[in-house]
Amino acid sequence: MTAEKIVTASVLIIGNEILSGRTQDANLAFIAAGLNEVGVTLREARVIPDIESAIVAAVNELRAKYDYLFTTGGIGPTHDDITSECVAKAFGVPWTLHPEAHQIFLEHYRPADLNEARLRMAHTPEGASLIRNAVSRAPGFRMENVFVMAGIPSVMQAMFDAIRHDLKGGRPMLSRAVTCHLAEGVIAKGLGEIQARYADLDIGSYPFYRRGEFGTTLVVRGRDAERLAAGTEEVAALVRSLGDTPILE
């Protein structure tokens, strides 16, 4: 039987404001959830500064390593918005005025308001296809398996929604959660034994402290519903054997 292909992706978050702590990233969780819905597994996420060499190197490394690369940030009108130009350098193509993007701006702005800064946002690497933006008009773009999107969450979400159905994935990742009031140290040995028997599942352990009580949520993830159910039941049985009542979600 041929093994099922896992379609993979990475996210590259670009911006000094994220690294400085002035702005909190709100895009990664949205992208990860959307990718899961279409059966694409997010394998890696990076945050890098607005430095040309760093962007070019990361784009080339990640687009070769994964099936899809999604970038956020750095496609606005100011001097530090250099992502689009850097993607052009990564692909070794000119950075040019995109005719469709130019037309979008001509229809949106009065001629007197369409200044050089705004026209920067109509430039893309040569050969790029546009990602539509229903929020603020300025588009993102795609180059082969690289999707370049805005950093503003509402705009990024509109762009991602515009392209998510074009993504070719596998079966979506399913998940179940087993919550208990046992410490991780109590569960660890038995949980490791279950993981060894279910190598096709991803079993994670997440401790918590709520309303004065400690506990652990055990999350079981996989693509096969039957295997997921079987693995989840073994985790629940482990909790029962250790004297607690599991809560399944």
C-alpha positions in Angstrom: 0.0 0.0 0.0 1.4 3.4 -1.0 1.9 5.8 1.9 -0.3 8.8 1.9 1.6 12.0 0.9 1.7 14.6 3.6 1.4 18.1 2.0 3.6 20.5 4.0 3.9 24.2 4.5 5.8 26.9 6.4 5.0 30.4 7.5 7.5 33.3 7.3 6.5 36.2 9.5 8.5 39.3 8.4 8.8 42.4 10.4 11.0 44.3 12.9 7.8 45.3 14.8 7.1 41.6 15.7 10.7 41.0 16.9 10.7 44.2 19.0 7.6 43.1 20.8 5.7 46.3 19.8 3.3 44.2 17.7 2.0 40.7 18.6 1.6 38.3 15.7 -2.1 37.4 15.1 -1.7 35.6 11.8 0.0 32.3 12.5 -2.9 30.7 14.3 -5.3 31.7 11.5 -3.1 30.3 8.8 -2.4 27.1 10.7 -6.2 26.5 11.3 -7.0 27.2 7.6 -4.3 24.9 6.4 -5.5 22.1 8.5 -9.0 22.5 7.0 -7.6 21.8 3.6 -5.3 19.0 4.6 -2.0 20.9 4.6 0.4 20.3 7.5 2.2 23.3 8.9 5.7 22.2 9.7 7.6 25.4 10.5 7.1 29.0 11.3 9.8 31.7 11.5 10.0 35.4 12.5 12.7 37.4 10.7 13.6 41.1 10.4 13.1 43.5 7.5 16.6 42.7 6.2 17.0 41.8 2.5 19.6 39.1 3.0 17.6 37.4 5.7 14.4 37.5 3.6 15.9 36.2 0.4 17.7 33.4 2.2 14.7 32.3 4.2 12.4 32.4 1.1 14.7 30.2 -0.9 15.3 27.7 1.9 11.7 27.3 2.8 10.2 27.2 -0.7 12.6 24.4 -1.5 11.9 22.5 1.8 8.1 22.6 1.8 5.2 22.3 -0.6 3.9 25.7 0.3 5.4 28.9 1.8 3.3 31.7 3.2 4.8 35.1 4.1 3.1 37.8 6.0 4.3 41.4 6.4 6.4 43.9 4.5 4.2 44.7 1.4 3.0 48.1 2.3 4.0 51.6 0.9 6.9 52.6 3.2 10.7 52.3 2.8 10.9 49.2 5.2 8.3 47.3 3.2 10.8 45.2 1.2 9.3 41.8 1.1 8.0 42.0 -2.5 11.4 43.1 -3.8 13.2 40.4 -1.8 10.9 37.7 -3.3 11.9 38.9 -6.7 15.5 38.6 -5.8 15.0 35.1 -4.4 13.5 34.0 -7.7 16.0 35.9 -9.8 13.5 38.0 -11.7 12.8 41.7 -12.1 10.6 43.6 -9.7 8.0 45.3 -12.0 4.7 47.2 -12.1 2.1 44.5 -12.4 -0.5 45.6 -15.0 -3.5 44.1 -13.1 -2.4 45.6 -9.8 -1.8 48.9 -11.5 -5.4 48.9 -12.8 -6.8 48.1 -9.4 -5.0 51.2 -8.0 -6.1 53.4 -10.9 -9.7 52.4 -10.2 -9.4 52.9 -6.4 -7.4 56.2 -6.3 -7.8 59.6 -7.9 -4.8 60.3 -10.2 -3.5 63.0 -7.8 -3.6 60.5 -4.9 -1.8 57.7 -6.7 1.7 58.6 -5.6 5.0 56.8 -5.8 4.6 55.2 -2.4 1.2 53.7 -3.3 2.5 52.5 -6.6 5.1 50.5 -4.8 2.3 48.2 -3.7 1.4 47.5 -7.4 4.9 46.1 -8.0 5.5 42.4 -7.9 8.1 39.9 -9.1 7.8 39.4 -12.9 5.5 36.5 -13.5 3.5 36.7 -10.3 -0.2 36.2 -10.1 -2.2 38.4 -7.8 -4.0 37.5 -4.5 -7.1 39.6 -4.2 -7.7 41.8 -1.2 -11.3 42.6 -0.5 -10.4 44.8 2.5 -8.0 47.5 1.2 -7.6 46.6 -2.5 -3.8 46.4 -2.4 -3.2 42.8 -3.5 -0.7 40.2 -2.4 0.8 37.8 -4.9 1.9 34.2 -5.6 5.2 33.1 -7.2 5.1 29.3 -7.8 4.6 27.8 -4.3 5.1 31.1 -2.4 2.2 33.2 -1.3 3.0 36.7 -0.2 0.4 38.4 2.0 0.0 41.5 4.2 0.8 41.6 7.9 -2.4 43.4 9.0 -4.6 40.6 10.3 -7.9 41.6 8.7 -6.1 42.0 5.3 -4.1 38.8 5.6 -7.2 36.9 6.5 -9.0 38.2 3.4 -6.0 37.2 1.2 -5.8 33.8 2.7 -9.5 33.2 2.3 -9.1 34.2 -1.4 -6.5 31.4 -2.0 -7.3 28.6 0.5 -9.4 26.7 -2.0 -6.6 26.7 -4.5 -4.4 24.7 -2.1 -4.0 21.0 -2.8 -3.8 19.1 0.4 -4.5 15.6 1.8 -6.9 14.5 4.5 -7.4 17.1 7.2 -5.8 16.5 10.6 -8.4 15.3 13.2 -8.0 15.7 16.9 -9.4 14.6 20.2 -8.6 15.9 23.7 -8.6 14.0 27.0 -8.5 16.2 30.1 -7.6 14.9 33.6 -6.5 16.0 37.0 -3.3 14.1 37.0 0.3 15.5 36.8 2.4 15.0 33.7 4.9 13.0 35.7 2.2 10.5 36.7 1.1 10.0 33.1 4.4 10.2 31.3 5.4 6.5 31.3 2.1 5.1 30.1 1.6 7.9 27.6 5.0 7.2 26.0 4.0 3.5 25.7 0.8 4.5 23.9 2.7 6.8 21.6 5.1 4.0 20.7 2.1 1.8 19.7 0.5 4.6 17.6 3.4 6.1 15.7 0.9 7.4 13.1 -0.7 9.7 15.8 0.7 12.8 17.4 0.0 12.7 21.2 0.8 15.9 23.1 0.7 16.6 26.8 -0.3 20.1 28.0 -0.4 20.9 31.8 -2.7 23.6 33.2 -3.7 25.4 36.3 -7.4 26.4 36.5 -9.5 27.5 39.4 -6.9 26.4 41.9 -6.5 22.9 40.4 -3.6 21.4 38.4 -4.2 19.0 35.5 -3.2 17.9 32.1 -4.9 17.9 28.7 -3.8 15.1 26.4 -4.3 15.9 22.7 -4.4 13.1 20.2 -4.1 14.1 16.5 -4.2 12.0 13.3 -5.7 11.7 9.9 -7.4 8.2 10.2 -10.6 8.4 12.2 -10.5 4.8 13.4 -6.9 5.0 14.6 -7.6 8.3 16.3 -10.6 6.8 18.1 -8.5 3.8 19.2 -5.6 5.9 20.4 -7.9 8.3 22.3 -9.6 5.4 24.1 -6.2 4.0 25.2 -5.3 7.5 26.6 -8.6 7.6 28.4 -8.1 4.1 29.8 -4.7 5.1 31.0 -6.2 8.0 33.0 -8.8 5.6 34.5 -6.1 3.1 35.5 -4.4 5.9 37.4 -7.5 6.7 39.4 -8.9 9.7 37.6 -12.0 10.2 35.4 -11.1 11.4 31.9 -13.1 14.2 30.2 -13.2 13.6 26.4 -13.7 16.4 23.9 
